[in-house]
């Protein structure tokens, strides 16, 4: 049970055909745009969180914070 990663190319084609039938060809550009914006926002949020974690880690490891 590999989950979504094991769908493969034929499975993706079937999913795209079903989406095309449900929404029609006129709605596909809007759906694609919305999905693209969502992925872009997700990547940006993930990148910001990683940068914040790196700053916090560097601040905690700096010599001025290691008072013994």
PDB file of N, H, CA, C and O in Angstrom:
ATOM      1  N   UNK A   1       0.827  -1.175   0.000  1.00  0.00           N
ATOM      2  CA  UNK A   1       0.000   0.000   0.000  1.00  0.00           C
ATOM      3  C   UNK A   1       0.879   1.248   0.000  1.00  0.00           C
ATOM      4  O   UNK A   1       1.141   1.828   1.054  1.00  0.00           O
ATOM      5  N   UNK A   2       1.328   1.655  -1.173  1.00  0.00           N
ATOM      6  H   UNK A   2       1.115   1.184  -2.029  1.00  0.00           H
ATOM      7  CA  UNK A   2       2.230   2.779  -1.288  1.00  0.00           C
ATOM      8  C   UNK A   2       1.570   4.134  -1.204  1.00  0.00           C
ATOM      9  O   UNK A   2       2.265   5.150  -1.178  1.00  0.00           O
ATOM     10  N   UNK A   3       0.271   4.184  -1.161  1.00  0.00           N
ATOM     11  H   UNK A   3      -0.293   3.359  -1.183  1.00  0.00           H
ATOM     12  CA  UNK A   3      -0.411   5.465  -1.038  1.00  0.00           C
ATOM     13  C   UNK A   3      -0.437   6.218  -2.351  1.00  0.00           C
ATOM     14  O   UNK A   3      -0.451   5.619  -3.427  1.00  0.00           O
ATOM     15  N   UNK A   4      -0.444   7.528  -2.254  1.00  0.00           N
ATOM     16  H   UNK A   4      -0.433   8.014  -1.381  1.00  0.00           H
ATOM     17  CA  UNK A   4      -0.575   8.380  -3.436  1.00  0.00           C
ATOM     18  C   UNK A   4       0.666   8.313  -4.330  1.00  0.00           C
ATOM     19  O   UNK A   4       0.575   8.576  -5.529  1.00  0.00           O
ATOM     20  N   UNK A   5       1.807   7.968  -3.768  1.00  0.00           N
ATOM     21  H   UNK A   5       1.881   7.755  -2.794  1.00  0.00           H
ATOM     22  CA  UNK A   5       3.032   7.904  -4.558  1.00  0.00           C
ATOM     23  C   UNK A   5       3.020   6.748  -5.551  1.00  0.00           C
ATOM     24  O   UNK A   5       3.787   6.756  -6.513  1.00  0.00           O
ATOM     25  N   UNK A   6       2.166   5.761  -5.333  1.00  0.00           N
ATOM     26  H   UNK A   6       1.543   5.755  -4.551  1.00  0.00           H
ATOM     27  CA  UNK A   6       2.147   4.596  -6.207  1.00  0.00           C
ATOM     28  C   UNK A   6       1.077   4.674  -7.293  1.00  0.00           C
ATOM     29  O   UNK A   6       0.765   3.663  -7.922  1.00  0.00           O
ATOM     30  N   UNK A   7       0.516   5.848  -7.520  1.00  0.00           N
ATOM     31  H   UNK A   7       0.770   6.669  -7.009  1.00  0.00           H
ATOM     32  CA  UNK A   7      -0.539   5.994  -8.533  1.00  0.00           C
ATOM     33  C   UNK A   7       0.017   5.721  -9.925  1.00  0.00           C
ATOM     34  O   UNK A   7      -0.571   4.946 -10.679  1.00  0.00           O
ATOM     35  N   UNK A   8       1.117   6.330 -10.270  1.00  0.00           N
ATOM     36  H   UNK A   8       1.594   6.959  -9.657  1.00  0.00           H
ATOM     37  CA  UNK A   8       1.716   6.128 -11.581  1.00  0.00           C
ATOM     38  C   UNK A   8       1.081   6.993 -12.653  1.00  0.00           C
ATOM     39  O   UNK A   8       0.103   7.698 -12.402  1.00  0.00           O
ATOM     40  N   UNK A   9       1.644   6.932 -13.842  1.00  0.00           N
ATOM     41  H   UNK A   9       2.438   6.359 -14.045  1.00  0.00           H
ATOM     42  CA  UNK A   9       1.186   7.737 -14.975  1.00  0.00           C
ATOM     43  C   UNK A   9      -0.234   7.373 -15.413  1.00  0.00           C
ATOM     44  O   UNK A   9      -1.048   8.275 -15.609  1.00  0.00           O
ATOM     45  N   UNK A  10      -0.563   6.091 -15.575  1.00  0.00           N
ATOM     46  H   UNK A  10       0.098   5.358 -15.416  1.00  0.00           H
ATOM     47  CA  UNK A  10      -1.939   5.768 -15.991  1.00  0.00           C
ATOM     48  C   UNK A  10      -2.991   6.269 -14.997  1.00  0.00           C
ATOM     49  O   UNK A  10      -4.054   6.745 -15.395  1.00  0.00           O
ATOM     50  N   UNK A  11      -2.688   6.159 -13.720  1.00  0.00           N
ATOM     51  H   UNK A  11      -1.824   5.772 -13.397  1.00  0.00           H
ATOM     52  CA  UNK A  11      -3.613   6.646 -12.697  1.00  0.00           C
ATOM     53  C   UNK A  11      -3.801   8.145 -12.774  1.00  0.00           C
ATOM     54  O   UNK A  11      -4.916   8.645 -12.626  1.00  0.00           O
ATOM     55  N   UNK A  12      -2.706   8.871 -13.007  1.00  0.00           N
ATOM     56  H   UNK A  12      -1.800   8.465 -13.128  1.00  0.00           H
ATOM     57  CA  UNK A  12      -2.796  10.328 -13.138  1.00  0.00           C
ATOM     58  C   UNK A  12      -3.631  10.729 -14.351  1.00  0.00           C
ATOM     59  O   UNK A  12      -4.413  11.678 -14.289  1.00  0.00           O
ATOM     60  N   UNK A  13      -3.462  10.005 -15.446  1.00  0.00           N
ATOM     61  H   UNK A  13      -2.827   9.234 -15.497  1.00  0.00           H
ATOM     62  CA  UNK A  13      -4.243  10.300 -16.656  1.00  0.00           C
ATOM     63  C   UNK A  13      -5.729  10.085 -16.386  1.00  0.00           C
ATOM     64  O   UNK A  13      -6.562  10.890 -16.803  1.00  0.00           O
ATOM     65  N   UNK A  14      -6.058   9.008 -15.695  1.00  0.00           N
ATOM     66  H   UNK A  14      -5.382   8.354 -15.357  1.00  0.00           H
ATOM     67  CA  UNK A  14      -7.464   8.740 -15.371  1.00  0.00           C
ATOM     68  C   UNK A  14      -8.026   9.842 -14.476  1.00  0.00           C
ATOM     69  O   UNK A  14      -9.145  10.308 -14.693  1.00  0.00           O
ATOM     70  N   UNK A  15      -7.259  10.256 -13.476  1.00  0.00           N
ATOM     71  H   UNK A  15      -6.350   9.877 -13.300  1.00  0.00           H
ATOM     72  CA  UNK A  15      -7.706  11.332 -12.585  1.00  0.00           C
ATOM     73  C   UNK A  15      -7.930  12.619 -13.365  1.00  0.00           C
ATOM     74  O   UNK A  15      -8.932  13.302 -13.152  1.00  0.00           O
ATOM     75  N   UNK A  16      -7.011  12.962 -14.268  1.00  0.00           N
ATOM     76  H   UNK A  16      -6.197  12.408 -14.442  1.00  0.00           H
ATOM     77  CA  UNK A  16      -7.163  14.182 -15.069  1.00  0.00           C
ATOM     78  C   UNK A  16      -8.388  14.119 -15.969  1.00  0.00           C
ATOM     79  O   UNK A  16      -9.085  15.120 -16.135  1.00  0.00           O
ATOM     80  N   UNK A  17      -8.658  12.958 -16.549  1.00  0.00           N
ATOM     81  H   UNK A  17      -8.092  12.145 -16.414  1.00  0.00           H
ATOM     82  CA  UNK A  17      -9.850  12.803 -17.398  1.00  0.00           C
ATOM     83  C   UNK A  17     -11.119  12.982 -16.563  1.00  0.00           C
ATOM     84  O   UNK A  17     -12.066  13.634 -17.004  1.00  0.00           O
ATOM     85  N   UNK A  18     -11.139  12.410 -15.371  1.00  0.00           N
ATOM     86  H   UNK A  18     -10.370  11.881 -15.013  1.00  0.00           H
ATOM     87  CA  UNK A  18     -12.310  12.560 -14.495  1.00  0.00           C
ATOM     88  C   UNK A  18     -12.513  14.027 -14.117  1.00  0.00           C
ATOM     89  O   UNK A  18     -13.641  14.521 -14.122  1.00  0.00           O
ATOM     90  N   UNK A  19     -11.423  14.721 -13.791  1.00  0.00           N
ATOM     91  H   UNK A  19     -10.507  14.320 -13.788  1.00  0.00           H
ATOM     92  CA  UNK A  19     -11.519  16.148 -13.462  1.00  0.00           C
ATOM     93  C   UNK A  19     -12.030  16.931 -14.661  1.00  0.00           C
ATOM     94  O   UNK A  19     -12.857  17.829 -14.507  1.00  0.00           O
ATOM     95  N   UNK A  20     -11.550  16.603 -15.846  1.00  0.00           N
ATOM     96  H   UNK A  20     -10.878  15.873 -15.972  1.00  0.00           H
ATOM     97  CA  UNK A  20     -12.003  17.273 -17.066  1.00  0.00           C
ATOM     98  C   UNK A  20     -13.497  17.057 -17.278  1.00  0.00           C
ATOM     99  O   UNK A  20     -14.210  17.985 -17.658  1.00  0.00           O
ATOM    100  N   UNK A  21     -13.972  15.845 -17.036  1.00  0.00           N
ATOM    101  H   UNK A  21     -13.392  15.091 -16.727  1.00  0.00           H
ATOM    102  CA  UNK A  21     -15.396  15.550 -17.208  1.00  0.00           C
ATOM    103  C   UNK A  21     -16.232  16.312 -16.177  1.00  0.00           C
ATOM    104  O   UNK A  21     -17.284  16.858 -16.509  1.00  0.00           O
ATOM    105  N   UNK A  22     -15.766  16.349 -14.934  1.00  0.00           N
ATOM    106  H   UNK A  22     -14.911  15.906 -14.664  1.00  0.00           H
ATOM    107  CA  UNK A  22     -16.537  16.995 -13.868  1.00  0.00           C
ATOM    108  C   UNK A  22     -16.590  18.510 -14.051  1.00  0.00           C
ATOM    109  O   UNK A  22     -17.666  19.101 -13.972  1.00  0.00           O
ATOM    110  N   UNK A  23     -15.454  19.138 -14.291  1.00  0.00           N
ATOM    111  H   UNK A  23     -14.579  18.657 -14.355  1.00  0.00           H
ATOM    112  CA  UNK A  23     -15.396  20.596 -14.312  1.00  0.00           C
ATOM    113  C   UNK A  23     -15.496  21.198 -15.708  1.00  0.00           C
ATOM    114  O   UNK A  23     -15.856  22.367 -15.843  1.00  0.00           O
ATOM    115  N   UNK A  24     -15.194  20.450 -16.719  1.00  0.00           N
ATOM    116  H   UNK A  24     -14.902  19.500 -16.609  1.00  0.00           H
ATOM    117  CA  UNK A  24     -15.244  20.970 -18.081  1.00  0.00           C
ATOM    118  C   UNK A  24     -13.978  21.728 -18.436  1.00  0.00           C
ATOM    119  O   UNK A  24     -13.231  22.150 -17.553  1.00  0.00           O
ATOM    120  N   UNK A  25     -13.738  21.902 -19.732  1.00  0.00           N
ATOM    121  H   UNK A  25     -14.345  21.560 -20.450  1.00  0.00           H
ATOM    122  CA  UNK A  25     -12.490  22.528 -20.177  1.00  0.00           C
ATOM    123  C   UNK A  25     -12.384  24.016 -19.840  1.00  0.00           C
ATOM    124  O   UNK A  25     -11.273  24.536 -19.737  1.00  0.00           O
ATOM    125  N   UNK A  26     -13.492  24.702 -19.669  1.00  0.00           N
ATOM    126  H   UNK A  26     -14.394  24.279 -19.752  1.00  0.00           H
ATOM    127  CA  UNK A  26     -13.436  26.144 -19.378  1.00  0.00           C
ATOM    128  C   UNK A  26     -12.973  26.425 -17.957  1.00  0.00           C
ATOM    129  O   UNK A  26     -12.385  27.474 -17.691  1.00  0.00           O
ATOM    130  N   UNK A  27     -13.231  25.511 -17.054  1.00  0.00           N
ATOM    131  H   UNK A  27     -13.709  24.659 -17.270  1.00  0.00           H
ATOM    132  CA  UNK A  27     -12.905  25.719 -15.644  1.00  0.00           C
ATOM    133  C   UNK A  27     -11.477  25.279 -15.303  1.00  0.00           C
ATOM    134  O   UNK A  27     -10.945  25.662 -14.261  1.00  0.00           O
ATOM    135  N   UNK A  28     -10.860  24.483 -16.167  1.00  0.00           N
ATOM    136  H   UNK A  28     -11.292  24.171 -17.013  1.00  0.00           H
ATOM    137  CA  UNK A  28      -9.531  23.941 -15.867  1.00  0.00           C
ATOM    138  C   UNK A  28      -8.452  25.007 -15.648  1.00  0.00           C
ATOM    139  O   UNK A  28      -7.656  24.861 -14.721  1.00  0.00           O
ATOM    140  N   UNK A  29      -8.386  26.073 -16.459  1.00  0.00           N
ATOM    141  H   UNK A  29      -9.033  26.191 -17.212  1.00  0.00           H
ATOM    142  CA  UNK A  29      -7.356  27.085 -16.189  1.00  0.00           C
ATOM    143  C   UNK A  29      -7.501  27.724 -14.806  1.00  0.00           C
ATOM    144  O   UNK A  29      -6.503  28.003 -14.141  1.00  0.00           O
ATOM    145  N   UNK A  30      -8.735  27.954 -14.380  1.00  0.00           N
ATOM    146  H   UNK A  30      -9.545  27.728 -14.921  1.00  0.00           H
ATOM    147  CA  UNK A  30      -8.955  28.529 -13.054  1.00  0.00           C
ATOM    148  C   UNK A  30      -8.497  27.565 -11.962  1.00  0.00           C
ATOM    149  O   UNK A  30      -7.863  27.970 -10.988  1.00  0.00           O
ATOM    150  N   UNK A  31      -8.821  26.299 -12.134  1.00  0.00           N
ATOM    151  H   UNK A  31      -9.336  25.969 -12.926  1.00  0.00           H
ATOM    152  CA  UNK A  31      -8.428  25.289 -11.152  1.00  0.00           C
ATOM    153  C   UNK A  31      -6.906  25.162 -11.114  1.00  0.00           C
ATOM    154  O   UNK A  31      -6.313  25.085 -10.038  1.00  0.00           O
ATOM    155  N   UNK A  32      -6.280  25.142 -12.280  1.00  0.00           N
ATOM    156  H   UNK A  32      -6.762  25.205 -13.155  1.00  0.00           H
ATOM    157  CA  UNK A  32      -4.823  25.054 -12.346  1.00  0.00           C
ATOM    158  C   UNK A  32      -4.154  26.240 -11.685  1.00  0.00           C
ATOM    159  O   UNK A  32      -3.158  26.088 -10.979  1.00  0.00           O
ATOM    160  N   UNK A  33      -4.700  27.416 -11.913  1.00  0.00           N
ATOM    161  H   UNK A  33      -5.510  27.540 -12.486  1.00  0.00           H
ATOM    162  CA  UNK A  33      -4.159  28.624 -11.304  1.00  0.00           C
ATOM    163  C   UNK A  33      -4.288  28.568  -9.785  1.00  0.00           C
ATOM    164  O   UNK A  33      -3.350  28.912  -9.066  1.00  0.00           O
ATOM    165  N   UNK A  34      -5.439  28.141  -9.302  1.00  0.00           N
ATOM    166  H   UNK A  34      -6.201  27.862  -9.886  1.00  0.00           H
ATOM    167  CA  UNK A  34      -5.655  28.047  -7.857  1.00  0.00           C
ATOM    168  C   UNK A  34      -4.706  27.035  -7.223  1.00  0.00           C
ATOM    169  O   UNK A  34      -4.155  27.283  -6.150  1.00  0.00           O
ATOM    170  N   UNK A  35      -4.517  25.905  -7.878  1.00  0.00           N
ATOM    171  H   UNK A  35      -4.964  25.703  -8.750  1.00  0.00           H
ATOM    172  CA  UNK A  35      -3.599  24.887  -7.357  1.00  0.00           C
ATOM    173  C   UNK A  35      -2.167  25.427  -7.352  1.00  0.00           C
ATOM    174  O   UNK A  35      -1.427  25.218  -6.391  1.00  0.00           O
ATOM    175  N   UNK A  36      -1.780  26.116  -8.419  1.00  0.00           N
ATOM    176  H   UNK A  36      -2.381  26.285  -9.200  1.00  0.00           H
ATOM    177  CA  UNK A  36      -0.443  26.698  -8.486  1.00  0.00           C
ATOM    178  C   UNK A  36      -0.204  27.730  -7.399  1.00  0.00           C
ATOM    179  O   UNK A  36       0.860  27.748  -6.780  1.00  0.00           O
ATOM    180  N   UNK A  37      -1.186  28.590  -7.164  1.00  0.00           N
ATOM    181  H   UNK A  37      -2.050  28.576  -7.667  1.00  0.00           H
ATOM    182  CA  UNK A  37      -1.057  29.598  -6.108  1.00  0.00           C
ATOM    183  C   UNK A  37      -0.962  28.943  -4.735  1.00  0.00           C
ATOM    184  O   UNK A  37      -0.191  29.382  -3.882  1.00  0.00           O
ATOM    185  N   UNK A  38      -1.746  27.899  -4.530  1.00  0.00           N
ATOM    186  H   UNK A  38      -2.372  27.543  -5.224  1.00  0.00           H
ATOM    187  CA  UNK A  38      -1.718  27.192  -3.252  1.00  0.00           C
ATOM    188  C   UNK A  38      -0.353  26.551  -3.016  1.00  0.00           C
ATOM    189  O   UNK A  38       0.201  26.653  -1.921  1.00  0.00           O
ATOM    190  N   UNK A  39       0.188  25.894  -4.036  1.00  0.00           N
ATOM    191  H   UNK A  39      -0.262  25.811  -4.925  1.00  0.00           H
ATOM    192  CA  UNK A  39       1.509  25.272  -3.896  1.00  0.00           C
ATOM    193  C   UNK A  39       2.591  26.318  -3.658  1.00  0.00           C
ATOM    194  O   UNK A  39       3.492  26.108  -2.845  1.00  0.00           O
ATOM    195  N   UNK A  40       2.505  27.436  -4.360  1.00  0.00           N
ATOM    196  H   UNK A  40       1.773  27.606  -5.020  1.00  0.00           H
ATOM    197  CA  UNK A  40       3.473  28.510  -4.187  1.00  0.00           C
ATOM    198  C   UNK A  40       3.430  29.058  -2.762  1.00  0.00           C
ATOM    199  O   UNK A  40       4.473  29.281  -2.147  1.00  0.00           O
ATOM    200  N   UNK A  41       2.240  29.271  -2.248  1.00  0.00           N
ATOM    201  H   UNK A  41       1.393  29.090  -2.748  1.00  0.00           H
ATOM    202  CA  UNK A  41       2.072  29.776  -0.888  1.00  0.00           C
ATOM    203  C   UNK A  41       2.588  28.761   0.135  1.00  0.00           C
ATOM    204  O   UNK A  41       3.203  29.136   1.133  1.00  0.00           O
ATOM    205  N   UNK A  42       2.336  27.491  -0.116  1.00  0.00           N
ATOM    206  H   UNK A  42       1.836  27.187  -0.927  1.00  0.00           H
ATOM    207  CA  UNK A  42       2.821  26.439   0.781  1.00  0.00           C
ATOM    208  C   UNK A  42       4.349  26.408   0.806  1.00  0.00           C
ATOM    209  O   UNK A  42       4.953  26.319   1.875  1.00  0.00           O
ATOM    210  N   UNK A  43       4.971  26.482  -0.371  1.00  0.00           N
ATOM    211  H   UNK A  43       4.480  26.554  -1.239  1.00  0.00           H
ATOM    212  CA  UNK A  43       6.437  26.481  -0.445  1.00  0.00           C
ATOM    213  C   UNK A  43       7.017  27.692   0.273  1.00  0.00           C
ATOM    214  O   UNK A  43       8.013  27.575   0.987  1.00  0.00           O
ATOM    215  N   UNK A  44       6.395  28.860   0.086  1.00  0.00           N
ATOM    216  H   UNK A  44       5.586  28.955  -0.494  1.00  0.00           H
ATOM    217  CA  UNK A  44       6.869  30.087   0.731  1.00  0.00           C
ATOM    218  C   UNK A  44       6.776  29.959   2.249  1.00  0.00           C
ATOM    219  O   UNK A  44       7.708  30.330   2.962  1.00  0.00           O
ATOM    220  N   UNK A  45       5.669  29.442   2.739  1.00  0.00           N
ATOM    221  H   UNK A  45       4.912  29.141   2.159  1.00  0.00           H
ATOM    222  CA  UNK A  45       5.490  29.267   4.181  1.00  0.00           C
ATOM    223  C   UNK A  45       6.510  28.290   4.743  1.00  0.00           C
ATOM    224  O   UNK A  45       7.081  28.523   5.809  1.00  0.00           O
ATOM    225  N   UNK A  46       6.738  27.201   4.029  1.00  0.00           N
ATOM    226  H   UNK A  46       6.274  27.011   3.163  1.00  0.00           H
ATOM    227  CA  UNK A  46       7.714  26.211   4.470  1.00  0.00           C
ATOM    228  C   UNK A  46       9.110  26.817   4.509  1.00  0.00           C
ATOM    229  O   UNK A  46       9.857  26.605   5.464  1.00  0.00           O
ATOM    230  N   UNK A  47       9.459  27.566   3.477  1.00  0.00           N
ATOM    231  H   UNK A  47       8.852  27.738   2.701  1.00  0.00           H
ATOM    232  CA  UNK A  47      10.775  28.212   3.413  1.00  0.00           C
ATOM    233  C   UNK A  47      10.934  29.206   4.565  1.00  0.00           C
ATOM    234  O   UNK A  47      11.987  29.251   5.201  1.00  0.00           O
ATOM    235  N   UNK A  48       9.896  30.001   4.838  1.00  0.00           N
ATOM    236  H   UNK A  48       9.041  29.964   4.322  1.00  0.00           H
ATOM    237  CA  UNK A  48       9.956  30.970   5.927  1.00  0.00           C
ATOM    238  C   UNK A  48      10.132  30.278   7.279  1.00  0.00           C
ATOM    239  O   UNK A  48      10.900  30.741   8.123  1.00  0.00           O
ATOM    240  N   UNK A  49       9.422  29.175   7.478  1.00  0.00           N
ATOM    241  H   UNK A  49       8.799  28.799   6.792  1.00  0.00           H
ATOM    242  CA  UNK A  49       9.548  28.435   8.739  1.00  0.00           C
ATOM    243  C   UNK A  49      10.949  27.868   8.905  1.00  0.00           C
ATOM    244  O   UNK A  49      11.503  27.893  10.004  1.00  0.00           O
ATOM    245  N   UNK A  50      11.529  27.357   7.822  1.00  0.00           N
ATOM    246  H   UNK A  50      11.079  27.336   6.929  1.00  0.00           H
ATOM    247  CA  UNK A  50      12.881  26.799   7.896  1.00  0.00           C
ATOM    248  C   UNK A  50      13.895  27.895   8.199  1.00  0.00           C
ATOM    249  O   UNK A  50      14.809  27.688   8.998  1.00  0.00           O
ATOM    250  N   UNK A  51      13.742  29.059   7.570  1.00  0.00           N
ATOM    251  H   UNK A  51      12.999  29.227   6.922  1.00  0.00           H
ATOM    252  CA  UNK A  51      14.650  30.172   7.827  1.00  0.00           C
ATOM    253  C   UNK A  51      14.538  30.637   9.275  1.00  0.00           C
ATOM    254  O   UNK A  51      15.546  30.953   9.907  1.00  0.00           O
ATOM    255  N   UNK A  52      13.322  30.678   9.796  1.00  0.00           N
ATOM    256  H   UNK A  52      12.504  30.421   9.282  1.00  0.00           H
ATOM    257  CA  UNK A  52      13.118  31.087  11.182  1.00  0.00           C
ATOM    258  C   UNK A  52      13.767  30.095  12.141  1.00  0.00           C
ATOM    259  O   UNK A  52      14.374  30.495  13.134  1.00  0.00           O
ATOM    260  N   UNK A  53      13.640  28.807  11.848  1.00  0.00           N
ATOM    261  H   UNK A  53      13.146  28.482  11.041  1.00  0.00           H
ATOM    262  CA  UNK A  53      14.271  27.783  12.680  1.00  0.00           C
ATOM    263  C   UNK A  53      15.789  27.909  12.651  1.00  0.00           C
ATOM    264  O   UNK A  53      16.444  27.752  13.682  1.00  0.00           O
ATOM    265  N   UNK A  54      16.354  28.193  11.476  1.00  0.00           N
ATOM    266  H   UNK A  54      15.822  28.321  10.639  1.00  0.00           H
ATOM    267  CA  UNK A  54      17.806  28.354  11.362  1.00  0.00           C
ATOM    268  C   UNK A  54      18.277  29.552  12.174  1.00  0.00           C
ATOM    269  O   UNK A  54      19.303  29.475  12.850  1.00  0.00           O
ATOM    270  N   UNK A  55      17.538  30.660  12.116  1.00  0.00           N
ATOM    271  H   UNK A  55      16.704  30.722  11.567  1.00  0.00           H
ATOM    272  CA  UNK A  55      17.908  31.853  12.890  1.00  0.00           C
ATOM    273  C   UNK A  55      17.863  31.554  14.381  1.00  0.00           C
ATOM    274  O   UNK A  55      18.755  31.959  15.127  1.00  0.00           O
ATOM    275  N   UNK A  56      16.824  30.845  14.817  1.00  0.00           N
ATOM    276  H   UNK A  56      16.099  30.516  14.211  1.00  0.00           H
ATOM    277  CA  UNK A  56      16.687  30.500  16.231  1.00  0.00           C
ATOM    278  C   UNK A  56      17.832  29.602  16.672  1.00  0.00           C
ATOM    279  O   UNK A  56      18.398  29.803  17.747  1.00  0.00           O
ATOM    280  N   UNK A  57      18.175  28.623  15.861  1.00  0.00           N
ATOM    281  H   UNK A  57      17.715  28.460  14.988  1.00  0.00           H
ATOM    282  CA  UNK A  57      19.260  27.708  16.195  1.00  0.00           C
ATOM    283  C   UNK A  57      20.586  28.448  16.263  1.00  0.00           C
ATOM    284  O   UNK A  57      21.367  28.227  17.189  1.00  0.00           O
ATOM    285  N   UNK A  58      20.855  29.322  15.302  1.00  0.00           N
ATOM    286  H   UNK A  58      20.221  29.501  14.550  1.00  0.00           H
ATOM    287  CA  UNK A  58      22.105  30.090  15.312  1.00  0.00           C
ATOM    288  C   UNK A  58      22.167  30.993  16.531  1.00  0.00           C
ATOM    289  O   UNK A  58      23.229  31.142  17.137  1.00  0.00           O
ATOM    290  N   UNK A  59      21.035  31.602  16.902  1.00  0.00           N
ATOM    291  H   UNK A  59      20.173  31.481  16.410  1.00  0.00           H
ATOM    292  CA  UNK A  59      20.996  32.491  18.056  1.00  0.00           C
ATOM    293  C   UNK A  59      21.262  31.706  19.340  1.00  0.00           C
ATOM    294  O   UNK A  59      21.969  32.189  20.225  1.00  0.00           O
ATOM    295  N   UNK A  60      20.703  30.502  19.448  1.00  0.00           N
ATOM    296  H   UNK A  60      20.129  30.110  18.729  1.00  0.00           H
ATOM    297  CA  UNK A  60      20.899  29.681  20.639  1.00  0.00           C
ATOM    298  C   UNK A  60      22.330  29.173  20.745  1.00  0.00           C
ATOM    299  O   UNK A  60      22.829  28.971  21.852  1.00  0.00           O
ATOM    300  N   UNK A  61      22.996  28.964  19.621  1.00  0.00           N
ATOM    301  H   UNK A  61      22.591  29.128  18.722  1.00  0.00           H
ATOM    302  CA  UNK A  61      24.350  28.422  19.626  1.00  0.00           C
ATOM    303  C   UNK A  61      25.430  29.494  19.654  1.00  0.00           C
ATOM    304  O   UNK A  61      26.613  29.165  19.746  1.00  0.00           O
ATOM    305  N   UNK A  62      25.055  30.764  19.578  1.00  0.00           N
ATOM    306  H   UNK A  62      24.095  31.031  19.503  1.00  0.00           H
ATOM    307  CA  UNK A  62      26.061  31.823  19.561  1.00  0.00           C
ATOM    308  C   UNK A  62      26.764  31.884  20.919  1.00  0.00           C
ATOM    309  O   UNK A  62      26.144  31.599  21.944  1.00  0.00           O
ATOM    310  N   UNK A  63      28.063  32.254  20.942  1.00  0.00           N
ATOM    311  H   UNK A  63      28.567  32.485  20.110  1.00  0.00           H
ATOM    312  CA  UNK A  63      28.852  32.267  22.180  1.00  0.00           C
ATOM    313  C   UNK A  63      28.275  33.186  23.256  1.00  0.00           C
ATOM    314  O   UNK A  63      28.420  32.894  24.443  1.00  0.00           O
ATOM    315  N   UNK A  64      27.635  34.272  22.882  1.00  0.00           N
ATOM    316  H   UNK A  64      27.517  34.510  21.918  1.00  0.00           H
ATOM    317  CA  UNK A  64      27.099  35.196  23.875  1.00  0.00           C
ATOM    318  C   UNK A  64      25.936  34.590  24.658  1.00  0.00           C
ATOM    319  O   UNK A  64      25.617  35.065  25.748  1.00  0.00           O
ATOM    320  N   UNK A  65      25.304  33.561  24.126  1.00  0.00           N
ATOM    321  H   UNK A  65      25.562  33.175  23.241  1.00  0.00           H
ATOM    322  CA  UNK A  65      24.181  32.919  24.810  1.00  0.00           C
ATOM    323  C   UNK A  65      24.608  31.701  25.618  1.00  0.00           C
ATOM    324  O   UNK A  65      23.798  31.136  26.353  1.00  0.00           O
ATOM    325  N   UNK A  66      25.846  31.294  25.497  1.00  0.00           N
ATOM    326  H   UNK A  66      26.505  31.753  24.901  1.00  0.00           H
ATOM    327  CA  UNK A  66      26.338  30.113  26.208  1.00  0.00           C
ATOM    328  C   UNK A  66      27.062  30.521  27.482  1.00  0.00           C
ATOM    329  O   UNK A  66      28.228  30.171  27.664  1.00  0.00           O
ATOM    330  N   UNK A  67      26.407  31.241  28.348  1.00  0.00           N
ATOM    331  H   UNK A  67      25.460  31.525  28.199  1.00  0.00           H
ATOM    332  CA  UNK A  67      27.000  31.672  29.617  1.00  0.00           C
ATOM    333  C   UNK A  67      26.967  30.500  30.586  1.00  0.00           C
ATOM    334  O   UNK A  67      25.916  29.913  30.844  1.00  0.00           O
ATOM    335  N   UNK A  68      28.144  30.172  31.118  1.00  0.00           N
ATOM    336  H   UNK A  68      28.997  30.649  30.909  1.00  0.00           H
ATOM    337  CA  UNK A  68      28.217  29.029  32.035  1.00  0.00           C
ATOM    338  C   UNK A  68      28.423  29.491  33.435  1.00  0.00           C
ATOM    339  O   UNK A  68      28.510  28.672  34.349  1.00  0.00           O
TER     340      UNK A  68
END
